[in-house]
Amino acid sequence: MMVVYVLLAMVLTALVLWAYFTAQRLNRLHIRTDSARQALQAALDRRAALAGALLPGTLELARRAEAIPLVYSRFEDRARVEREVSGVILRQQQPVPEPLIDAATRVELAHRFYNDAVSDTRDLRTRYAVRIFRLGGTAPLPEYFELLDTDMVD
């Protein structure tokens, strides 16, 4: 009978340790996702500011883009305006200024890092055991952010 209690204690200890370490990993993934979202917002704001300053007729569009915060409840609004900014940049007849190309490259990298972080977080959050034990807590499930391809370098 004592063996059963020892085995039960070992199984419960293993389960608690798994839950603890999984919750810690999930917390780190959420922190990574939030940091990547902030970096993406900074890159988008920088690109919009440069577009407004360097391209004629884009100041109002750039201000609209910068005015929308990159939060989950406003993702679609921000993505729509950012697609407009990307479209304006891509339709330029004259050569695109070098600082704007650099800013667009940074946006692409930040976008890729953000969506990778979201993918990793969602992969762990949607596992059956994680959902059953509610290890994600009250944090919202992160959403992907979709942009237009703005490859400006030929």
Stockholm file with secondary structure:
# STOCKHOLM 1.0

chainA/1-154         MMVVYVLLAMVLTALVLWAYFTAQRLNRLHIRTDSARQALQAALDRRAALAGALLPGTLELARRAEAIPLVYSRFEDRARVEREVSGVILRQQQPVPEPLIDAATRVELAHRFYNDAVSDTRDLRTRYAVRIFRLGGTAPLPEYFELLDTDMVD
#=GR chainA/1-154 SS CHHHHHHHHHHHHHHHHHHHHHHHHHHHHHHHHHHHHHHHHHHHHHHHHHHHHHSTTCHHHHHHHHHSCCCGGGHHHHHHHHHHHHHHHHTCSSCCCHHHHHHHHHHHHHHHHHHHHHHHHHHHHTSHHHHHTTTTTTCCCCCCCCCCCCCCCC
#=GC SS_cons         CHHHHHHHHHHHHHHHHHHHHHHHHHHHHHHHHHHHHHHHHHHHHHHHHHHHHHSTTCHHHHHHHHHSCCCGGGHHHHHHHHHHHHHHHHTCSSCCCHHHHHHHHHHHHHHHHHHHHHHHHHHHHTSHHHHHTTTTTTCCCCCCCCCCCCCCCC
//
